[in-house]
Amino acid sequence: MSKTTANTSAGKTAETEFPTFDASKATEQFRVLTEKSAEQTKQAFDQIKTGAEDARKAFENSFETAKGASDELALKSISAMRASAEANFAQFEALVGAKTLSEVIELQSSFLRKQFEFGLEQAKDFQAISQKAASDVSKPVKDVFEKALKQTAA
């Protein structure tokens, strides 16, 4: 510390001490601050890196789930088309063997009713598969998002 003297009105001199700048202490404080900032930056980077990796995995899982659901819908469609084609051929054979007009009308109305019921059943199956796929596809991303929100809140 440096000292300064000043005259007072009573004729006495008073000494005032001013703090001196100690470069070694400032350097140490700056070093500690820099290390702390570097550590916090590293921790933030690690959290971002972990979050990005989790998000990548979630999107990969979602895409694989979507592909599986798409494959299932495609196979279901092919199966439905095959069953419909077979029913049409069977109906055609039955119509060729019909002897009267009333028999043709009865065969055709029965066939149309069965096809309508089959179509409704297929629509319900496609709806169920689609709903399950939508839920399964969004789940991994939803889980990662919720995890990120919890980490941000903490």
N, C-alpha and C positions, 0 to 999 in steps of 0.2 A: 504494500500500500504506500502511496505517496502522501506526504504531509504538506499542508499549506498553512502558513500563519497569516492571521489577520488581526488588525488592531480593533479593539472594541471601544465604545464611548467612555468606558471607565478607565481607559488607558491601559488596560491589560491586553495581552496578546493571547489569542485562542488558536489552538491548532485544530485543523479539520483534516480528517483522513479520507482520501478517495481510494476506492478499490483500484487495483492495477489489473491489467489484462494479463492473464496467465495462459499463454498459448498452449501449453501442454494439457491443461484441463479442457480447453476448447476442442483440441484435436481428439482427445479421448471421448468427449461427449458426441462429437460428430461421427466418430467411428462406431460408437454404440448405436446411435440413431440410424446410421447407414446399414449396419448389420440387422437391426430390427426391421427396417423397411425391406431389406432383401429377403428376410425370412417370411414376412407377411406376403410379399409378392410371390414367393415360391409356393406358399400354402394356397394362395388364391389360384395360381396356375394349376396346381395339382387338383384342386376342386373342379376347375373348369375342364381339365383333361378327363377326370373321372366322369363328370357329367356328360361330356361329349361321347365318351366310349359307351356309357350306358344308353345314351340316345341312339347311337349307331346299332348297338345290339338289339334294341327295341324295334327299330325300323326293319332290321333284317328279319327278326321274328315275325313282324307284321306282314312283310312281303311273302315270307314262306307260308304263313297261314293263309294269306289271300290266294296264293298259287294253289295250295291244297284245296281250298274251297272252290276255286275256279275249276280245278280238275274234277272235283266231285260233281259240280253242276254240269260239266260237259258230259261226264259218264252217265249221269242221270238223264240228260237230254237224249243222248244216243239210245239209251235203254227205252225211253218213252217212244222215240221215233220207231225203233225196231218193233215194239209191242203194237204200236199203231199200224205199222205196215202189215204185220202178221194178221191183225184183226181185219184190216181192209181186204187182204187176200182171202181170208176165211169167209168174209161177208160176200165177196164176189162169187166164190164157189157156191155158197148157199143160194145166192140169187139165181145163178145159172141152173141150179137144180129145182127151183120153184116151179110148180105146175100151174098155179092160178095167180091172178092179180092180187087177190086178198092175201095170199101167202107172201107175195113180194112186199106188200105194204106192211104186213106184220113183221117180217124179217128186218125191213129197213127201219121201222120205228123202234124195234128192240135194239138194233145196232146203234142207232143214234143216241138212245138213252144210255147205253153202256159207254159209248164214246164220251158223252157229256160227263158222266160220273168219273170216268177215267181222267178226263181233263181236270176236273175239280180236285181229284186226289193228287194229280201231278202238281197243280198249282199250290196246294197245301204243302207238299214235300219241298218244292222250290222255295217257298216262303220260309219254311223252317230252316232249311239249309242256309239261306241268305241271312236270316236273323242271327243264327249261330255264328256265321262267318263274320258278320259285322261286329259282333261282340268280341269274338276271338281276335280279330285283326286289330281292334282298337285297344285291347287290354294291355299289351306291353307298353305302348306309348303312354297310355293313361297312368300306368304304374310308375314309369320314369318321371312323368310330369309331377305326380303327387310326391315322389321322393325328393325331387328338386325343390318343390315348394316347402317341404318340411325342413330341408337343409337351409333354405334361405331364411325361414322363420327362426331357426335356431341361432 
